Amino acid sequence: MSGEGPDDEQLVAILATGEMYPLAKLYVRYGAMVKGAIRRFAPEISVAEAEEVGQDVFLALAQSAGNYQKNGKFKSWLFGIAVNKARRWRRFTWVRRNLLERHRKDPVGIFAVKGSTPEVDAEIRDELRHAFKVLPAAQREVLVLHAVDGFTGEEIAQILDIKPNTVWTRLHRARKTMLQLFKKEEVAAILCKEGS
């Protein structure tokens, strides 16, 4: 890239020192490629969301610049970050959309309370929705995957690319938070059912 200033690896080295100005140059060079990768790996993403995830990619690049090993493969390294961000967006969006769609179509699973009145069901669903908004995203993901979709801890670890112990820690914290938020015994029974 003669005549264009520092090459990619030089810009990453500068980023690793804490200087942020190289991000603008790297964004000009690779912004379209990053957004293209995001759109390919998450085809349902909107243009605005792809732009937002693309910005997250470059922020992640700035944060991990110190880990980059000079090997002339910067473009593929950046592409890998973009793919991981797109996959993470898809997982989170899938969980959110799946949860809302299940609730809309058939209020079963975590949203159902058998043997209660419609008024109590509605009140409990409202409490659950509020509680899900309060939970940190990491805890919400594991709780939904476990309580709503029925995945095991090991399966959730594979889906989210985390350790099984991390799954169980997040699930425990999510349940604890949810139980603190609820007054209803029916909800506590749903969240802490035997064998979970």
C-alpha angles and dihedrals in degrees: 000000000000115000091022097086125245118007123239096270092049090051091050090050089054090048089053089061091059099259111135103194093090089067091072092053093046091047091054090050099042110015094102092047091050093049089046091053091049092050092049095050094039104030093170092060117113122237091251093049091047088054091051094047088046090056088050088054092056092045088052088049090055091048095048099038090108090061095055113112114212104244105131092256100104094129093056091044091054091045089054091054090050092050092050092050091049091050091048090050090050093049093049093043092046091052092047095045094042092051093049093044093050090050092049095047102037123359097217136127113028092004097052127086111188120220097017134114123265090247092055090045091053092048092050092047089052091050091049093050091051092047092050089055091052095051118093110254094249092054093043091054095054094043093052094045091049105035100032105028097031098230118159122239091257092051091049090050089054094045094049095034093236135121119276090238089057089053092053093045092051092044092051092050092046092051092047091052092046093050091050090054096050131078096181120095090207091063092047089053091052094049097044102035117160117273095024 
